[in-house]
Amino acid sequence: MAEEKIQTQEVMTRSKELFYRGKNLDELKTLDVREIAKFLPSRSRRSVLRNFQMHENFVKRCEATLKAKKRIRTHLRDIVVVPRLVGMRIGIYNGKVFNDIEVTHKMIGHRLGEFSLSRGKVTHGKPGLGSTKSSSGDKK
């Protein structure tokens, strides 16, 4: 009876662990950026392998900024999210403001720019006085 309880607890703790493509997230955080690229989709993998130094520098810069207890802000919208970025709060520039994004495990393999939209939804207001020829004479 006691053995059954232990087994169910192990299953419960295992179900809370986060996995990406069959690997535990904690294991992935220890890997190098080039080693992580093996688990990414093809387009992201090619981008990371071609610019691995840029991605490594970005991760190091983010970790240093966190140690200094400052806000992470970046203009680099083409950076691919790697497991070491999971849990960080990053301000991504959309051309006007920095949108703070909490990086989760579901974002791995996507680019930062996908989460900070640069084009907002257009909402048109009502036309005012003088907007048409018929209302131009009604001004007060």
BAFI-3210 file (N, C-alpha, C; in Angstrom, 3 decimals, decimal comma, padded with zeros to 6 digits):
// residues 140
n [1|2|3|4|5|6|7|8|9|10|11|12|13|14|15|16|17|18|19|20|21|22|23|24|25|26|27|28|29|30|31|32|33|34|35|36|37|38|39|40|41|42|43|44|45|46|47|48|49|50|51|52|53|54|55|56|57|58|59|60|61|62|63|64|65|66|67|68|69|70|71|72|73|74|75|76|77|78|79|80|81|82|83|84|85|86|87|88|89|90|91|92|93|94|95|96|97|98|99|100|101|102|103|104|105|106|107|108|109|110|111|112|113|114|115|116|117|118|119|120|121|122|123|124|125|126|127|128|129|130|131|132|133|134|135|136|137|138|139|140]
n.u [000,823|001,915|003,913|002,469|001,507|003,872|004,658|002,575|003,007|005,484|004,742|003,050|004,797|006,416|004,657|004,425|006,766|008,446|008,599|010,324|010,147|010,661|012,753|013,773|013,181|015,023|017,336|017,766|018,400|020,982|022,463|024,491|023,981|024,237|023,873|021,269|019,988|019,568|017,144|015,255|012,719|013,105|013,505|014,065|016,262|018,186|018,567|019,578|021,954|023,393|023,741|024,819|026,568|025,544|023,129|024,087|025,473|023,328|021,850|023,712|023,946|021,363|021,259|023,244|022,085|019,876|021,166|022,121|019,792|018,132|015,874|015,232|015,659|015,154|015,910|016,142|014,350|014,487|015,644|015,797|013,841|015,380|015,870|017,212|016,248|013,756|011,382|012,310|011,674|011,159|011,567|010,369|010,950|008,584|008,628|007,506|006,982|008,317|007,265|006,552|007,275|006,636|008,605|007,758|007,761|006,455|007,098|009,511|011,656|010,277|010,321|011,319|010,006|007,496|005,865|005,522|003,657|003,910|002,145|-000,838|-004,383|-006,653|-008,983|-011,696|-013,015|-016,095|-017,307|-016,653|-017,930|-017,844|-016,576|-017,782|-019,240|-021,870|-022,161|-020,592|-021,590|-022,868|-021,365|-020,612]
n.v [-001,194|001,237|001,444|001,875|004,459|005,929|005,525|006,805|009,427|009,939|009,860|012,036|014,193|013,952|014,550|017,266|018,262|019,998|019,456|019,471|018,410|015,764|016,037|017,003|020,206|021,292|019,845|020,762|023,424|023,323|022,807|023,822|026,514|025,666|022,938|022,824|023,575|021,302|020,281|022,047|023,338|023,251|025,811|027,556|026,217|026,457|029,227|029,628|028,101|029,448|031,950|031,543|032,694|035,255|034,609|033,331|035,448|037,154|035,704|035,589|038,309|038,854|037,301|038,586|041,088|040,438|039,667|042,115|043,162|044,611|045,787|043,812|044,806|044,895|045,342|043,347|041,479|039,177|037,107|033,724|031,951|030,276|027,529|028,551|031,085|030,850|031,772|034,312|037,861|039,837|042,877|043,704|045,538|047,178|049,073|051,301|051,133|049,276|046,091|044,116|040,758|037,616|034,874|031,627|027,986|027,136|028,855|028,227|027,968|029,755|033,148|036,224|038,514|037,647|037,836|040,428|042,496|044,551|045,906|047,349|046,761|048,354|050,749|052,476|055,699|057,595|059,662|063,160|066,583|068,323|066,428|065,468|066,793|067,537|068,050|070,220|072,803|072,959|073,786|075,260]
n.w [000,000|000,828|-001,068|-003,400|-003,000|-003,075|-005,717|-007,111|-006,311|-007,504|-010,176|-010,251|-009,685|-011,862|-013,892|-013,586|-014,498|-017,122|-020,568|-023,700|-026,853|-025,983|-024,191|-020,929|-019,495|-017,702|-018,322|-020,910|-020,425|-019,562|-021,789|-024,630|-026,999|-029,671|-029,366|-028,512|-030,779|-032,267|-031,487|-032,340|-034,647|-038,282|-039,596|-037,490|-036,425|-038,478|-038,432|-035,830|-035,926|-037,892|-036,737|-034,165|-032,334|-031,898|-030,642|-028,313|-027,104|-026,603|-024,703|-022,597|-022,060|-021,173|-018,831|-017,322|-017,039|-015,491|-013,124|-012,305|-011,553|-013,296|-015,854|-018,692|-021,947|-025,452|-028,944|-030,700|-032,571|-034,003|-032,637|-031,681|-029,364|-026,790|-024,463|-022,160|-021,854|-020,801|-018,416|-018,019|-018,061|-020,714|-022,402|-025,443|-028,298|-030,326|-032,256|-031,278|-028,465|-025,620|-025,187|-022,467|-022,070|-020,723|-020,842|-021,732|-021,614|-023,845|-025,849|-026,956|-029,711|-031,259|-032,546|-030,938|-031,861|-032,610|-030,448|-029,755|-031,175|-034,042|-035,561|-034,926|-034,302|-036,423|-035,598|-036,621|-036,099|-035,601|-038,270|-038,204|-037,909|-040,956|-042,404|-044,623|-047,681|-047,326|-044,635|-044,173|-044,077|-041,677|-039,544|-036,404]
ca.u [000,000|002,809|004,631|001,563|001,468|005,134|004,647|001,672|003,641|006,508|004,051|002,534|005,891|006,890|003,709|004,614|007,979|008,216|009,369|010,320|010,575|011,142|013,828|013,385|013,588|016,242|018,440|017,997|019,003|022,417|023,111|024,976|023,000|024,337|023,309|019,819|019,486|019,186|015,761|014,373|012,208|014,151|013,796|014,721|017,551|019,106|018,858|020,435|023,270|024,104|024,014|024,858|027,299|024,619|022,188|024,801|025,728|022,061|021,515|024,649|023,594|020,127|021,594|023,979|021,118|019,087|022,000|022,169|018,406|017,601|014,883|015,799|014,993|015,892|015,371|016,395|013,106|014,730|016,274|014,981|013,745|016,053|015,425|017,798|015,471|012,463|011,225|012,744|010,724|011,935|010,883|010,666|010,560|007,707|008,689|006,941|007,203|008,816|006,232|007,128|006,807|007,128|008,951|007,341|008,333|005,740|007,651|010,806|011,674|009,663|011,132|010,811|009,124|006,143|005,104|005,377|003,125|004,295|000,997|-002,035|-005,663|-007,170|-010,385|-012,084|-014,013|-017,218|-016,919|-017,072|-018,461|-016,943|-015,904|-018,436|-019,685|-023,197|-022,092|-019,639|-022,324|-023,494|-020,400|-021,042]
ca.v [000,000|002,390|001,509|002,455|005,903|006,487|005,510|007,841|010,724|010,104|010,164|013,400|015,145|013,837|015,231|018,706|018,640|020,541|018,783|020,011|017,379|014,577|016,351|017,794|021,602|021,516|019,290|021,645|024,680|023,124|022,605|024,946|026,965|024,806|021,632|023,021|023,732|019,989|020,000|023,095|023,155|023,474|027,223|028,094|025,553|027,084|030,575|029,533|027,604|030,476|033,098|031,013|033,611|036,325|034,065|033,121|036,766|037,682|034,987|036,039|039,688|038,790|036,788|039,643|042,139|039,931|039,723|043,524|043,495|045,614|045,321|043,392|045,422|044,593|045,625|042,160|040,730|037,943|036,115|032,531|031,660|029,043|027,173|029,357|032,329|030,546|032,347|035,714|038,869|040,597|043,972|043,613|046,780|046,951|050,257|052,415|050,898|047,962|045,238|043,111|039,412|036,553|033,763|030,330|026,847|026,969|029,805|027,754|027,766|030,906|034,355|037,197|039,461|037,101|038,091|041,866|042,872|045,896|046,528|047,224|046,683|049,671|050,992|053,756|056,423|058,146|060,880|064,377|067,666|068,782|065,313|065,313|068,076|067,899|068,535|071,325|074,026|072,872|074,140|076,346]
ca.w [000,000|000,893|-002,343|-004,386|-002,775|-003,544|-007,171|-007,607|-006,093|-008,534|-011,420|-010,146|-009,833|-013,239|-014,775|-013,452|-015,197|-018,453|-021,594|-025,052|-027,793|-025,290|-023,243|-019,775|-019,656|-016,920|-019,099|-022,055|-019,973|-019,366|-023,083|-025,419|-027,993|-030,862|-029,028|-028,425|-032,145|-032,789|-031,097|-032,860|-036,014|-039,274|-039,870|-036,294|-036,302|-039,430|-037,950|-034,647|-036,309|-038,654|-035,869|-032,808|-031,453|-031,549|-029,667|-027,050|-026,507|-026,102|-023,469|-021,565|-021,719|-020,385|-017,501|-016,623|-016,706|-014,369|-011,920|-011,916|-011,174|-014,204|-016,819|-019,973|-023,093|-026,676|-030,268|-031,505|-032,710|-034,744|-031,761|-031,435|-027,940|-026,382|-023,106|-021,084|-021,726|-020,181|-017,087|-018,017|-018,526|-021,702|-023,088|-026,868|-028,957|-031,475|-033,102|-030,529|-027,031|-025,251|-024,609|-021,576|-022,357|-019,858|-021,724|-021,211|-022,341|-025,111|-026,815|-027,456|-031,157|-031,921|-032,480|-029,975|-032,530|-032,751|-029,233|-029,609|-032,483|-034,462|-036,228|-034,103|-034,988|-036,773|-035,256|-037,193|-035,334|-036,359|-038,980|-037,505|-038,726|-042,000|-043,089|-045,912|-048,211|-046,832|-043,238|-044,054|-043,792|-040,358|-038,490|-035,516]
c.u [000,871|003,568|003,768|001,506|002,737|005,143|003,728|002,271|004,723|005,871|003,545|003,654|006,438|005,937|003,849|005,870|007,640|009,149|009,263|010,940|011,256|012,247|013,278|013,937|014,864|017,472|018,787|018,677|020,510|023,172|023,554|023,922|023,034|023,770|021,789|019,208|019,028|017,713|014,767|013,816|013,236|014,491|014,520|016,119|018,574|019,506|019,820|021,843|024,068|024,536|024,152|025,563|026,398|023,619|022,852|025,068|024,450|021,681|022,425|024,311|022,330|020,414|022,347|023,045|020,241|019,875|022,094|020,799|017,862|016,610|015,571|014,982|015,824|015,139|015,473|015,158|013,309|015,454|015,303|015,003|014,378|015,682|016,015|017,078|014,144|012,445|011,632|011,618|011,513|011,050|011,301|010,110|009,714|007,695|008,175|007,246|007,822|007,684|006,899|006,456|007,436|007,359|008,564|007,933|007,641|006,281|008,958|010,702|011,035|010,602|010,495|009,802|007,702|005,256|004,957|004,953|003,457|003,156|-000,242|-003,292|-006,195|-008,638|-010,722|-013,158|-015,153|-016,757|-017,464|-017,668|-017,414|-016,263|-016,550|-018,921|-021,029|-023,145|-021,179|-020,335|-022,920|-022,548|-020,927|-019,901]
c.v [001,264|002,547|002,141|003,972|006,563|006,556|006,591|009,223|010,973|010,467|011,601|014,423|015,107|014,571|016,749|019,190|019,101|019,861|019,546|018,956|016,198|014,823|017,232|019,212|021,895|020,977|020,212|022,948|024,547|023,019|023,929|025,299|026,081|023,411|021,701|023,077|022,401|019,672|021,002|022,714|023,664|024,954|027,865|027,502|026,201|028,481|030,536|029,083|028,638|031,637|032,669|031,969|034,762|035,847|033,843|034,446|037,357|037,015|035,441|037,443|039,728|038,317|037,836|040,766|041,714|039,980|041,151|044,035|044,661|044,964|044,965|044,040|045,163|045,039|044,398|041,276|039,378|036,872|034,958|032,244|030,293|028,756|028,010|030,688|032,110|031,076|033,804|036,611|039,824|041,659|043,983|044,855|046,490|048,142|051,491|052,300|049,513|047,184|044,166|041,772|038,454|035,331|032,449|029,216|026,614|027,882|029,329|027,464|028,893|032,104|035,361|038,147|038,970|037,467|039,575|042,418|044,323|046,627|046,283|047,128|048,095|049,748|052,395|054,385|056,897|059,401|062,110|065,397|068,097|067,663|065,039|066,672|068,495|068,441|069,734|072,643|074,048|073,280|075,304|077,222]
c.w [000,000|-000,424|-003,422|-004,247|-003,295|-005,067|-007,722|-007,402|-007,138|-009,871|-011,394|-010,323|-011,260|-014,187|-014,688|-014,165|-016,614|-019,446|-022,900|-025,955|-027,101|-024,291|-022,127|-019,944|-018,876|-017,640|-020,266|-021,642|-019,784|-020,687|-023,709|-026,477|-029,238|-030,600|-028,942|-029,819|-032,737|-032,518|-031,691|-034,227|-037,028|-039,485|-038,698|-036,133|-037,228|-038,963|-036,762|-035,043|-037,105|-037,768|-034,414|-031,849|-031,008|-030,492|-028,311|-026,346|-025,922|-024,778|-022,335|-021,098|-020,857|-018,966|-016,685|-016,193|-015,534|-013,064|-011,396|-011,498|-011,982|-015,155|-018,131|-021,084|-024,330|-027,916|-031,159|-031,554|-033,395|-033,924|-031,541|-029,938|-027,671|-024,927|-021,979|-020,894|-021,002|-018,754|-017,012|-018,512|-019,427|-022,330|-024,543|-027,555|-030,192|-032,429|-032,393|-029,035|-026,830|-024,578|-023,765|-021,820|-021,355|-020,739|-021,045|-022,061|-023,680|-026,209|-027,434|-028,953|-031,940|-031,793|-031,526|-030,610|-032,687|-031,564|-028,921|-030,967|-032,815|-035,162|-035,398|-034,942|-035,229|-036,392|-035,749|-036,331|-036,215|-037,090|-038,249|-038,445|-039,750|-042,751|-044,447|-046,390|-047,641|-045,406|-043,095|-043,733|-042,397|-039,219|-037,665|-035,112]
res [m|a|e|e|k|i|q|t|q|e|v|m|t|r|s|k|e|l|f|y|r|g|k|n|l|d|e|l|k|t|l|d|v|r|e|i|a|k|f|l|p|s|r|s|r|r|s|v|l|r|n|f|q|m|h|e|n|f|v|k|r|c|e|a|t|l|k|a|k|k|r|i|r|t|h|l|r|d|i|v|v|v|p|r|l|v|g|m|r|i|g|i|y|n|g|k|v|f|n|d|i|e|v|t|h|k|m|i|g|h|r|l|g|e|f|s|l|s|r|g|k|v|t|h|g|k|p|g|l|g|s|t|k|s|s|s|g|d|k|k]
***
